[in-house]
Amino acid sequence: MTDEEIEALDAPTTWSEVFDASVQAALRLTDAMCGESHALDEDLVVELRGHYDEIELAELILVAGQANLNNRAGNAAKHLLARDVERRDP
C-alpha cells in the first residue's frame, strides 16, 4: 500500500479518491462487520458479489473477521490484564 492509501483508510469520505470500486466495497464490508449490527446492507451484498467470486468473498470475510477479533481481544486484554489497573480480590 502507498502512504496515500494508508492515510485514506482513516477517512471513508476519501476512499473514492484513492481506491477503485472493488476495494471500496471491501472496506465497507470490513466496516459493516465491525459494527453493532450483524446484518449487511443488501446493496453492499450485491456490489460485493459483482466484484468478487465466492472464494474471494470467503477470504474477505475471514480476514476482516480475524482482524476484528484481534482488535476486540486486544482491547479486552489491555483493560483486563494491564498491570497499572487496580486489582481486586474476589
N, C-alpha and C positions, 0 to 999 in steps of 0.2 A: 504494500500500500504506500501511496505517496503521503507526504506530510499534509497536503491539502485534503486528502481523503480522510485521514485520521482526525483532523480538526473538524471536518464536516460531520463526523459521527455524532458530535455533541449537539448539533443543530439540525433537526429534521427539516426545518424550513429551507435549508440549503442543499438538501440531498439531490434535488433535481438539477442543480448547477454542477454537481460533481459526479454523480453516479448515473448509470443507464437505468432503464425501467426495470430490468430484472433484478438488479441489486437493490433498488429502492423497495421493490416488493419484498425481497428477503429481509431487509431491515425492518419493514413494517411488521412482518411476521414475527421477528425477534421481539420487537416492542410489544406486540399483542400477547406473546407467550409470557412475557414478564409482568403483565398487568394483573389486576384483580380478577378479571373475567376469564373464564376458560373457553368462551365462545369466540370464534373468529368471524369477522365480518365477511359476509358472502361475496361481496365484490373483491375482497382480498383473495379469497379462495379461488375465484375464477381467474383473477390476474396471475396468481402463482401457478396455477395449472397451465396457463398459457405460456409461461416462461420455462417451466421445469417439468421433467418427467417424474414418474413415481419414485424412482431410486434417488434422484436429486432432492425431491421433496422430503423423503425419509432422512436423508443426510442433513438437510437444513434443520429439520425438527430435532434430530438428535444432538447436533452441535449447539443449537440455540438452547435446548433443554439442559444440556450439560453445563453450559456457561451460566445459565440461570441458577442451577443447583449449586454450582461452585460459589457464586456470589452470595446466595442466601445462606449457605452453610458457613462461609467465611464471616459474614456479618454476625451470625449467631455465635460462632466461636469467639469472635472478637469481644462480644458483650458478655458471654458466659464464662470464658476462660481467661480473661485479661487479669494479669497479676495486680493491677492497680485498683481493681474493683473490690470493695469491701465484701468479704465473705462472711456468711452467717452459718453457724452450725444448725443442722435441723433439729 
